[in-house]
C-alpha cells in the first residue's frame, strides 16, 4: 500500500474521535473559535475517509491525536459508559413569556438549542444520557434566563457572551472525570442570563448520605471495641 492510498482508506469511529479530541483541545487553547470548532467537529463526525479527516487538523500543531495515530482516548469509566448512546429525545427548548424544562431521564443531543424571551428554561443533565461524548448547549436568553444543572464529574466550558446580561462562568474549565461528558455552553444573553449549577442527583445525594452514615457507625463500633 502506498501513501497515495492512505487518504482513501475508510476512517473508523476511533479515528473520528481522535480528531474530535484534537479539535476540543484547540478550542480550549484558543486556536479555534466556537463557530469554526462546531463546523469542524460536525465534519469530523461525518467523515468517511482519512482524506476527509486530515484537513480538519492540518493547520493545528501536531499532537498524538491525529488519524492513524496509535494513541488512545482515556477509558470511559463504567458509570459514564452506561450513559452514552441512543437517539436524542429532545433537540431544543423554547419559552415565549413562559417556561420549559428538560429534566429527569432523557437523551441529550450533540447540540441542544434553548431560546427564552420574557421567560425561563431549565436544562437538567443530572439524570440525562448523552448521544455523544460532547454536548453543545446553545442558549439564547432575551429578557429571560436559562438555568443549566450538571452533575459532578462533567467538564463544563462556557463560551457564551452577554449584552446587559451575562453567562455564569464559575464552572468554566473545571476538570471532569475520565470518560465523563464535556458540556460546552455557548450563545447570547440580552437583558437576561444563563446560569450553571453543579449538583448531584437526589439518588446520588442519598447514596453519599448513607455512605457517611455507615462510616460513622463503623467509627463508633471501632471506638467501642478499643474501649473493651
N, C-alpha and C positions, 0 to 999 in steps of 0.2 A: 504493500500500500504506500502511495506517495503522499507528500504533503498536500498536493493538489486535490487529493481525495478527501482530506480531513474536513473541509467546510461542508461537504455533502453528507457527512455521517449524521445519523439521527442522534439528537441530544436526548438524554434521559431526564427524569424528574430531578435526580441528584444534580446534574449539570445546571438545570434551570435554577435550582435553589441556591447553588453556589454563586451564580451571577446575581441573583436577588440579594444575597447576603452582602456581596461586594457593593451593590448599589445602596443598601441600607447604611453601610459604613461610610460611603461617600457623602450621603446627605447629612449624616451625623458630623462629619468632618467639615462641612460647609462647602464641599466641592460641587454639589448639585443643589438647585433649589427644589422646592416641593413639586412644582409643575413638571419639571424635567424628570425628576425622580419617578413620579407616578407614570409618566409616559414610558419611560424605560422599563419600569417594573412590569407594566402591562405587556410590553413587547417581549420581555423575558419569559413570562409565563405562557405566551402564545407561540414562542419559538419552537421550531421542529428540528432544526439542524444547528451544528456548531457555527456554520456560516452566518446564521441569523443571530446567534448569541454574541459572537466576537465583537461586532461594532458597538455593543452596548457598554463595554468597559474599555474600549480601545484608548480613550483619552484619559483614563484613570491610572494612577500609579499601580504598578504590578504588585499583586498580592497572591497568596496561595489560592484564593477563591476565584479561579478562572476555569473556563471549560477545559476538561481533560485533566485537571489537577487531581492529585491523589489525596488532597486534604479533605477532611470530612467535617460536617457540621457537628456541634455539640449534640450528644444523645438527648432525645426527648425523655424526660422523666415519666415514670409510669402514670402519675396522677394527671399530668398535662396531656400525655399521648391519647388518653381516652376522650379528650375534648376537642380533637381536631377532625375535620372532615364533615361531610354531609351537605345537603342543599340549604342555602340560606332561607330562613323563614320570614325575613323582612329586610328590605333594602333601603328603607328610609322612614322618616317620621316628619309630619307636617302639622303645625299648630298655627291657626289664624284666629287670634283673640280666643284661644282655647288652649288645650294642652294635649300631650301624648306621652305614653310610657312604653318602653321596651324593657321588660324585666322578667325574672324567673328563668325557666329553661327555654332558650331559643338559640338559633344558629345565626351568628353574625356573619355577614358577607365580607369579602375582601375590602369593599368600600361601602360605607353607610353614610347617607346624606340626611342631615337634620336641618329643618328650617322652621324658625319661630318668628311670628310677627304679632306683637302685643299678646304674647302667650309664653308658654314654657314647655320644655320637654325633658324627659328623664331617660337616659340610656344606662341601664344597669347590667354590667357584664359579670357580676359575681357568680351566677349560675349558668352563664351562657356557654355554648360551644362555639368553635371558631372554624369557618370554612378554610382559612389559610393561617399560616404562622404569623402573618402581619395583617392588621386591620387598620384601615384609614377611616377615621370619623370626620367627615366634612360638615362642620357645624356653622350655620349662619343664623345669628340672633339679631333681630332688628327690634329694638324696644321690647325685648323679651330675653329669655335665657334658656340655656341648655345645661343640664347637670349630668355629668358622666361619673359613674361609680365603677371603679375597677377593683378586683380582688388583690390581695397581697401576692407578690411574686411576678406580676405582669410589668413589663417595661413600658413606660409612657414617654412619648415625645410630643411636645406641644409646639406647633408651628403656626398657629393662628395669630391674627392681629386684630386690634380694636381701634375704633374711632369714637371717642367719647364713650368707650366701653372697654372691655378687657377680657383676656384669657388668663385663667388661673394656671400659673407655671410652677407651682410649688412641687409638683410631682415630676416635672420635666427632667429626664436624664437619670432618674433613679434606676440602678441596675436591676434587671429581672433575674429570675431563677433560670438555670439551664433548661432550655427547651420550652420555656413559657412563651406565650404570645407577646408580640410587640404591638402596642396601640399608638398610632400616630393621630394626633388631634389637630386638625387644620381648619381653616375657614375664616369667618369675619364676624365681628360684633360691632353694631352701631347702636349706641344708647342701650346697650344690653351687655350680657356677659355669658361666658362659658366657664363653668366650674368643674373641677376634678377632685373627687374624693376617693381615697383608698380605704376600703372597708371589707372585712371578711363577711362571708355569708353567714346567716343565722346558724346553720348546721355546723359550720366550722367554728364559730364562736362557742357553741355548746360543747363541741368536742374538746376545744382548748380548755374550757372551764372545767370539764370533767377530768382532764389530764392534771390540771393544777390541784383539784380536789384529791385525786388519787395520790399525787406526790406528797401532799400534806399528811394524808393518812399514813403513808409509808414512813414519813419522817417521825410522826408521833409514835408509831409502833416500834421503830428502831430505837427511839429515845427511851421507850418503856423497857425494852429488852436490856438496854445498857444499865438502867437503874436496878433491874433484878440481879 
